[in-house]
């Protein structure tokens, strides 16, 4: 055989030996995709509507449709949310672009909405299934093929955040984060392994020794490409820069103490982050300054800084070796440089210094105040300020979590032996991601990858103890057909069977069982919210905005120039994307935590206008002041409609108060016979949210119920029972519309005369679109001359063209009564909208 034939033969033999594992990974990937598509019935509804999960998926579909409408121009500023300010979009462009390109290809350049929705629905399941590929290779290079296959199985079934964010219909960028960050770590690991094995030195770069450089160079470039893909999926990608830099420092120190060269590491880091610097540069928005949340100079600086870090670490190492400086001075020198650099940065640019200092707390710190009420950013180890492992086990299972800790412990022990670079990398990576879930449980979708790899590593070590490799070789050599299997089984030992059963029962079955329990659906808006948003779209005035247009952001310091017909919709921030995407209306608050208002620092801070301050306002006048303060235009209120649901009036009400940093007094302990129970207090029932949802807006002067959805059995009846029993109320103790839409109007001014200082009452019966009735009433006292005045929000004459087409209205005229006198008053819609006087 000639020398030219040997590489081909070697390649063919490698291909043949790896084929079974490749097929196994493909099958595992298919299974991963299949289980993620099981709840398709909860996504594709029978009426043809597609329900995406959660909140942000709706916004991704919004940006995807705008992108396809204006391809290749993408929306960066959106005036149709966070009214009247609009929001710059911090989402990375890659996720939407991938869906857009897929839609264009499958739709032959002109995809219909059904095609776009289908691509969006299935996309997270595809990305979740693809994650088995990098996880397999990381496991393989950490502990062999058996570890790789086991890791692929574990990530395919990984429950919790990883599963829920890669399930059909959860069209969000988080699964793209997991996929590309894992590919980044895979290629970075492969580059390290290859460069280390080939003994790469910087001299090889000078002499252009391609035999040494080629493979590490390709892997390093791919690492840079994958980091860029990760960064273009999420602006917070510098988290993994921190991980790699911490790993690099540890690895440089270890290599220096062992007297080994770290050129392989420096080469990999410099090339990877040089590539990422080049790729991210076109996406930087200079007007965003040094923001962490948008693509700004911060992202370019962190990539360049990481590259520079590898240069400096390599330079110092070479200087130490050339001058025979003792190894223990190396970490001290690095520490000194970091401290000196931070001091210089503090002097040169205090704002950037503050950003760098506070950045770790953003990820690793436990949130407080209103932010602590955001489910995904609360600590995974705490529930209601009490330490718990329930959320941990719900994401990784108990066995998986403790196996990951055991895996890290084993890798840590290896540090005192002769650890391989890939082992140190996995250890540092896993430990830092563990810290991130202490700060925010959302990062469990990252740690699921680490749990899969570390658990597989532990399982692989168990198989090594029972000589699984020898059994595998025996199988390859002796089993040529199914008929050979009985003869092979006599070589299988009891401890090998037990090891496999332990892995299956302790590691695989728990994650499989938990993930299958989570295939029930993706969440997102239920039928009531979908109906309410569609009603808004069809029955409220056009705000005068081009829904699918790409708008330019306002100049620095200025506000967007909205048309006079524009208006906002006030609701809790959770529902902002649904209102915008389904209802085509402009929410005041959204899931970017914009428009919430309240206090951000301490109780002494000014209570900013927004959703939290509106719904917790203790009077109609206070709430209206908030609405008017939302819009800087003195002639306009910040919102025309208010949308509330039962959750806002019950479970989510605490979150509203938390954002104002004023949660006391809304619920008080009452003795119920068997113990104390916290029940809504007078302060709660005075809140605007209670006045609207629990009391139907009865007695309010400028807010009227215009539509409600059907009812569910909820806590609403309990709240009404408390109101009637403790506070002398007289309202029907029944569940009413799950979602209610109110309109803010000027109100008609009904004036008349009665006897001086006499109690005057006005009332009417309201009939809702659900066939429910309730009484609307006000009372006042006439002045010394007998004059009285009411401001009422309901029209008795029906809707008019071009305005709200309400389906909830009085059944007849208002009735004004005092003494023995009653008078009927009819009020036109024009009078209500224009604040006109109606004389009795």
N, C-alpha and C positions, 0 to 999 in steps of 0.2 A: 504494500500500500504506500503510495507516495505521500509526502508531507502535505501536499495540497488536499489530499482526501481526508486526512485526520480531522481537521476542524469540522468538516461536513458530517463525518461519522460521529464525532463527539456531540455535535448539535443534535443529530438524529437520536442518539441514545438519551440525551437529556430530555428531548421532547417526548420520547416514548416513556421514560420513567416518570415524567411529570403529568402525562396525560390523565391518569386516573384521578389525580388530585385536582386537575383543572375541571374535569367533568364533575367531580364531587362539589367543588365550589359553585359551578354553574347550577347544579341541582339545588344546593342550599339557597342560592340567590333566587331561584324560581319559587321555592317554598316561601322565602321571605316576602316576595312580591305577592304571592297568593294570599297569605294570611292578612296582609295589609289591605286587600281589596274585599275582604269578607263583608264589611258593613256597607256595601254599595247601595243597598236598599234605603239606607237612611240619608244618602247623598242625592241620588236621583229620585226625586219625589214623583208620585203618580200624576200630579198635575203638570208635569214637565219642568217644574222649577228645580234648579240645582242648589242644594244647600251646602255651602262650604263651612268648615268647622271654625270655631273660635271667632276672633276679631280680625287679626292681621291678614288672614287669608282673603277676606273680602277686599281689603285694600290692595293686596297684590293683584287680584283680579281686576280691580279698578285701574291700576297702573298698567296692567297688561293690555287691557282694551284701549286705553289711551295710546299706548305705544304702537299697537297694531293700526290704529286709526291714523297715526302720524308717522309711521315707520320711515326712517330709523330714529326720528326725534323722540326723545323720552321726556316725560314730565319730571321736572326737578322741583318746581314750586307749584303748590296746589292751593288756589284761593277758595276752593269749595269745601274746605274743612277748617276748623278752628276759626269760624267767622267771628269778628270781621278782620282777622289778622292773616289768615291763611297759614300754611305750614310748608317749610322746606322739607323735602323728603329725604330721610336719612337711610332708607333702604338701599342696599347695593343694587347696581343695575344688572348683574349677571343672571340672577334667578329669573327675572322677568324676560331678559333677552333669550335665555334658553327656551322658555316656554313659547315666546314669540316666534323664534326660528322654527321650533317643532311644529307650531300651528301653521306657519306659512308653508312648510314643506308638505305636511299632510293635507293641507287645504289647497295645494297647487297654486300658492301665491295669493289666494283670496279665501281665507277660512271664514266660515259662518260662525255665528255665536255658539251653536251647538258643538262645533269642532273645538272652538277655543275653550269652552267649559269642560269638555271631555279631557283635553290635554291638561288643563289646570287641575282637574280632579285626580287624575292618575299620576301626575308628576311626582308628588312626594313619595308615593309608593315605589316608583322606579328608583328614585335616589336612595331611598332606604334600603332597597334590595342591593343596589350597587355597592353599598358600604361593606358588604361581606368581602369584597375583593381586597381593599387595603388592609382590613382587619386580618384576613387570612395571611397575607404576606408578612405583616408585622409579627403575628404569632409564629409563623414558620421560621423567620430569622431569629426569633427569640428562643424557641425551643424545638424546632423541627416541624416536619409536616403534620404530625399528630397534634401538636399544639395549634398549628395554623387552622386545621380542619375544625378542631373543637372551638377555637375562638370564632370562626365563621358561623358555626351553629349557634353559639351563644348570642352573637350580635343579631343573627337573623330572628331570634325569638325574644330579644331584649325587651322587657316591658317598660312601663312608666313613661317618662318624658320622651325617650327615644322612639318608642312605639307610637305614642299619640301624635308626635310631630312628623311621623312618616306614614301615617295611615291615609287611606284614600280620602280626599276632600280637605285635608289639612294643608292647604296650599300656601305654605309659609317658607321663608328662607332658612329656618333653623336646621332643617335636615340637610340643606346644601352646606351649611356651616360644618356640620358633623362630617359629611362626606369629604369635602375638600380639605378640612384641617387634618383628617385622618390620612388622606392621600399625601398631604404635605409631610406629615411625620413619617410615613412609609418611605417616600423617596429620600427624605433627609437621612433616614436610617440606612437605606441601601447605599447612599453616597458615602456615608461614614464607613460602612463595612467594606465596600469596594476599595475606597482610598486607603484604608488601614491595611487590608490584605496585600495591596500592590506596593505598600511602602512609599506612598506618594510624598514627595518633598517639593518645596517651592522651586527647587532647582530644575525639577522636571518641567515646570511651566516655562522657565527661561530657555531650556534646551528644546522645548516643544516635543517632548517625548510622548507621542500619542499612544503608544502601547500602554503606558501607565495612566495617562490622563483621560483617555477616551471614555471609559465606562464611568468613572467618578464624575466627569464633566457632564455627561448626559443625565445622570441621576440628580446632580446638583441643579442643573438647569430646570429639570422637571420639578424639583422641590420648589424652586422659585416661581415657576408657573402655577403650581398648585397653591402656594401661599397667596399668590395674586388672585387666583380664583376664589379662595377663601375670603380674602379681604374685599373683593368686589361682590361678595355675598353678604358681608356684614362689616360695618366700619369698626367694630370692636376687635377685629382680627389681631391688632398688636398684642393682645393677650398671649398669643402663641409666640410672638417675638420675645416676650418676657420669659416664657417657658424655655425657649431655645437658648437665650442668653444666660439664664441661670444654669441650664445644663452645661453650656460651654465653659462657664467659669469652673464648675465642679470638675469637668473632664480635663481642662487645662491643668488644674491643680493636681489631680490624680496622676496625669501623665508626667508632670514635672517632678513629683515625688518619686516616680518610678524611673526617672531618667529617660523617658521615651519622647519622641517627637510628636507634636500636635499639629504638624503641617497638614495632615489629612483633614483635621477638623477646621483649621483656618481656611483651607481651600474650599471646602464644602460651604461654609458659612458665607464667605465673601462672594462666591459665584451665585449662590441662591438669592442673596439679598440684593446683589447687583441687578439680577434679572427682575426681581420684584420692584425695585426702584424704577426701572425703565418702564415696566408695564403699568404701574399705578400713576405715573406722571400725567398722562392725558386725562385722568379722571379727577384731578385735583381742582377744586373750586377756590380760587384765591380769595374771593369775597367772604369765604367762611372762616378766614383767619387760621387759628390753631385749634379748631374745634375737634373734640374726640368723636362727636356724633355724626359729623358729615365729612365727606371726603375733602380734606383740607391739607394745608402744609404739614399738619401734625402727622399724617400718614406717610408723607414723603420723608419727613424728618426721622421718623422712627425706623423706616427701612434703611435710610442712609446711615443713621446712628448704629443700627445693628451691624451693618457691613463694616463700619469703622471700628466697632467693638471687637470684631474678629481680627481686624488688622492690628489693633493695639495689643490684644492678648497674644497674638503670634509674635509680634515684634519684641514684646517684653520677654517672652519665653526664649527667643533666640539670643537676646542680650544676656539673659541669665546663664545660658549654657556656654556662650562664648567667653564669659568672664568668670565662670565657675562659682556663681553666687549660690549660696545655700538655698535649698528648695523652699524652706518654710518662710523665706522672705517674699516669695511669689504672691501668695494670697494677701499678705500685708500690703504689698505694693498695689495690687488691684483695689483693695479697700481704700487706700490713700488716694488713688486716682479718682475713684467714684466720689469720695467726699469732697475733694478739691473741685471736681467738675460741677458738683451741685452748688458749691459756694460761688463759683464763677457764674453759673446760670442764675443764681438768685440775685446777683449784682447786675448782670447784663440784662436779664429779662425776668423780672419777678412773676409776671403772669404765666410764662411757660414753666417756671420753677414750681409755681403753685399747682399747675395742671399735672406735672409729673409726680409731685408729692401726693396729690389727692387721687390720682388715677387708680392705684391699688385698692384704696378703700371703696371705690365705686364698684369693684368686682368682688373683693374679698370681705368687705365690711357688711355687717348686719344692718339692714335698713330700719329706720325709725319713722315715727309720724305717719303721714298719709301714705308714703311710699311702702310702709310695712304692710299695708292692706292690699297691695298688688300681689296676687297669688304667686306669680312666677318669680318675683324678686325677693320673696321671703326666704329665710334660712331653711334648709332642708332638715335641720336638727332641732328646730323650735316650732311649737304650736301654741299660740296664746302665751308666749313668753316662757313656756315650760319645755325643758329638754325632752325630746322624743326621737325614737328611731322608726316610727310608723311610716313616715314619708320616705325614709331611706329604704326600708324593706319593700315599700310599694313601687319603688323604681328599680331596685336591683335584686330583690329577694334577700332574705337574711343570709342564706348560704353564699350567694354571689357576693354580697358586700363583705362578709368576713373572709371569703376566699381572696378578694382583692387586697385586703389588708395583710393577709398572710403572704400573698405574692410580693407585696412591697417590702415586707419584713425580710423575706428570703433574698430579694435583690439588694436590700440594704446590707445584709450580712456579707454578701458577695463583694461589697466595696472594700472589705478588709482582706480579700483574697486577691484575685486579679480579674476584676470585672471587665467585660467587653463593653465597648462604647454603646452598643444597642441596649445593653442591660441598664447602664447608667441613664440613658435617654428615657427609657420607659419608666424608670423609677422617679426621676425628676418630673417628668410629664404627668404621671399619675398623682404624685403627691400635690402638685400645684393645682391640678383640676379638682382634687379632693377639697382643697381650701376654697375653691370657687363655689362649690355647692354648699359650703358652710355659709357663704355670703348670700348666694342666690340659688334656689333650688332649680331654676330653669336650666342651669348648666349640667343638670343630670343627663341631658342628652349627649354631652361630651363624655362624662364619666362612665356612661354605659359602655363606651368603646374600651376604656381602661379596665372596667370590670370584666369584660369579655376576654381581653388579652391576658390579664393577670390570673383570672380563674382558670383559663386554659393552660397557662404556664404552670400553675399548681397541679392541675390534672395531668399535664405532660410529665411532670416530675414523678408523680405517683406511678404512671405507666412505665417510666424508666426504672423505678424501683423493682417492678415485677418483671423486668426484662421483656418489655413489649416489643422492642426493636428486634430481638432475636426471633420472637414468634412471627413477626411480620416478614422477616427474611425467609423463615421456614415456609411460610405460606406462599411466597413468591416462587420459591424453588420447587416446592412439592405439589402445588395445586395447579394443574394445567387444564382441568375440566371439573364439572360438578361431581364426577365420580370419585375424584381424589379427596373430596372434603372429609368423608368419614375417616380416612387414614390420617388426615392432618389433625383431626380433633384430639387424637391421643397425645399430642404434644402440648395441648392447652392445659395450663396448670390452674389449680383452684384459685390461687391468689390473683391470677390474671383475670379470671371471671369476676371475682369480687371487686377488683379495681374498676373494671368497666361498669359494673352495677352501681358502684359508689358514685362514679362520674355521672352516670345517667340519672340516678335518683336524687343526688345532692345538688348537682350543677345544672343539668339540662332540663329535667322535668319541672322544677319550680318556675323557671323563666318561661317555659312553654305554657304551663298552666295559667300563669298570671297574665301573659300576653293574650291568650285566648279569651280571658274574661274581659279584656279591653277592646274586643272587636265589635262591641255593641253599637258604636257610632262615634261621630266626631264632635258632637256638641254643636255649637253655633246657634243661630236664631231658631226658635221653635215656630210653630204655625202662627202664633199670635203676633210675634214681632214681624214676621214676613208680611202678614196681612196688614199690620199697622203701617209699615213702611210703604207698601204698595198703595195703600189708601192716601198717604201723604203725596206720593208721586202723582196720583190721578185727581186728587180733590183739593189741592192747594195751588195758589197762583205760581206761575213760572217765575223763578227768581231772576230771570234775565241773563243767565250765564250759559255759555257754550260748554256743555258737560264734558265733551271729549276733546276740548281744545288744549293745546300746550301754551300755558301762560308764562310770561316773564315775571320774575319776582320784582318787587318794588325796589327803588333805590334805597341805599342805606339811610336809615332814619325816617323813611317815609312809609306810608301805608298803601295797601292796594286800593286802586280806584274802582270801587264797586258801582254798578248801576243803581239808580234810585229804587228799582224794584227788588233789589237783593234783600234777604232777611236770613236770620239764623234760626236754628231749632235747638232749644235748650233741653238737654237730657243728661244723664250721667255719662261719664266718659267711656264706659264700657261699650256703649251702643252707638258711638259716633260713626264708625265705619259702616254699620248696617244702614243708618239713616242716609249716609252719603251714597253708598253703592246700590242699595236696593231702592231707597226712596228718592234718589237724585236730588236731595236737599242738603243744605249746608249746616252741619252740626256746629254748635259753639265749642264743644269739648270732644276729644277723641282719645283712642287708646294709646296715643303717643304721650299721654298725660298733659296734653295742651288744653287750655281753657278750663281747667279745674278750679283755679282760683285758690283761695285759702291762704294759709301761712306756710312758708318753707323753712323758716329757721326756728323761731321761738314764739311763744304766745304774745310777746310784746310787738312782734312784727305786724305790719298793716295787713288786715284781712283783704286780700285781693279779690276783685269781682270775678265770678266764674260759677261753675256748676255747684261746687260745694257750698259757697256762700249764698247762692240763690235758694237751694233746697233746704238749707238749715235756717234761713231767715225767719225771724220770730213774728213777722207781720207781713201783710200784703204790701204795705208801703215800703218796708225794708227790702223785700224781694224785688219790687219794681225799681227801686234805686239801684240795685245790683244790675238788673237788665239794662237800665239806661247807662250805667257806668261801663258796661261791657263794650259798647260802641262809642268811640270818641266823638262821633257826630251828635251834637246836642239835640238834633231834630229826629233822631232815630233811636229805637231801642235795640239792644243787641240780639233779641230774638222775637219772632212773631208767634212761634208755637213752642209748647212745652210737652214733652213726651215722658210719661212715667210708667213704670211697671210695678208689680207687687213686690219684687225683690228690692227695689229702691225704697219702698215704704217699710220694709221689714229688715231682712238680713243685711242688705247693703247700706242701710241708713248709717250704721256705725262708721263705715268708710268715709262717708261724707263729712261726718263730724271730725274724724281723725285728720282729714286734710286741713281743717280749720284749727287744729290743735286745741279744740275746745269740746271734749267729749263728755264732760260731766253733766249730770242732771237730766239727761234724756231718758234714762231708765233708772228706776228706784226699787229698792228691795221692799217687798210686801210679804207679810206673814200669811201663808195660805192654809195653815192648819197642820201641814206635815213638814213645813220648813219655809225658809225665805225664797222667794222667786222674784227675779228682776222683771218688772213690767214697765211698759211705756208710761212716762210721766206727763204732767201738764206741759212741761217744756217741749216734749216731743209733739204733742197734739197742737201746739202753737206753731210748729214748723211749717214751712210752705209745702214741703212734701206731704205731710199728713193732711193739711188743708186741701190739697189737690186730690190725692189718691184715696185716702180713707174717707174724707168728708165730701168728695165729689166737687170741690170748689164752692160749696154752698156758702153764700154770704160774701164771696169775693166780688169786687166791683169791676175788675178788668180782665178776668180770666174765666173763660167758659169752656165747658166740655163740648167738643165737637165730634168725637168719635171714640168708641171703645170696642175692644175685641171681646171674644167670649171669655167666660170665667173658668178658672180651675179651683180645686179645693186647696186653699192656701192658709197662711196664718192671718189673713185679713180679718176673718171672722173673730179671731181671738182679740185682735187689736180693737175691734168695734165693741166687743163685750166689755173690755176694760174701760173704754171710753164711756159707755153707757152706765156701767156700775160705779166707777170711781169718780167720774166727772160730770154726772148728771146729763149725759147725752141721750138722744132719742132717735138713733139711726137704726136702720134695718141691719141686723146681724147676719149678713149673707156675703158670699164672695161675689165680687163684681168684675168688670173687665180686667183681664190680666194686664193689658196695656191700654193706657188712656192717653188721648191726645187733647190738649187744651190749646186754646188760642188766646193770645194777649191782644186786647183791643182797647181803644180809647174809652168806650162805654157811653151809652146814651145817658143824658142827665135828665131825670124825671123830676119835675118841680111842681109844687102845689101849695095849698094853704089848708090849715086845719086850725083848731083852737090853739092858742098859745101854750107852749110847754106840754104838748100832748104826744103820747107815744104813737108813732105811725109805723105801720108794717107794710112791706110789699112782698108779694110771693107769687110763685107760679109753679106748675108741675112740669118737670123736664122728662121727656120721653127719649131714651137712648136708642141707637140703632139695634141694640140687642133686645128691645122690647121691655126694658127695665124703666121704672119711673122713680123719681125722687123729688123732694120739694126743694126749690131754691127760694131763699127768703133773706130779707134784711129788715132791720128795724132802726129807727132813729127817733129823736125828739124834736118837735118843731120849736122854732125860736120864739122869742118874746112877742113877735108879730104873727106867729102862726105859720111861718114859712118852713117848708121842709124840702129836702132834696135827696135823691138817690142816684147813684151811678150804677147802671146795670149792664151786664155784658151780653145778654141774650137778645136776639131779634125774634119777635113773634110772627114776622111776615115771611120768613124763609130767606134763602140765600139769593144772591144776585150774581149775574154773569161776571166772570173774571176775578171773583173773590172765592173765599172758602165755600166749598159745596158741602156744608155740614149735614150730617144725618142725625144729629142729636139736637133737639130744640124744644121750646115750650109747646105744650099741647093746646094752649090757648093764651089769652092775654094775661098780663100781669094784673094782680088784684091789690089795690092800695086800700088799706083799712085803718080806721081810727075811730074810737068810740063805737057808735052804732052805724057808722058810714062805711060803705065799700064802693070802690070805683074801679072800673076796668080800664087798662091802659094798653094800647098796642104800640109796638116800637118797631120801626123799620130797620133794615140792615144798614142803610146809609147813616142813620142816626147813631148806631152802635159804632160803626167804623170811623165816623168823623167827629164823634163826641158832641153831637147836636143836642139841643135842649128839646124835651118833650113836655109840654105843659098838661097838667091834669085838669 
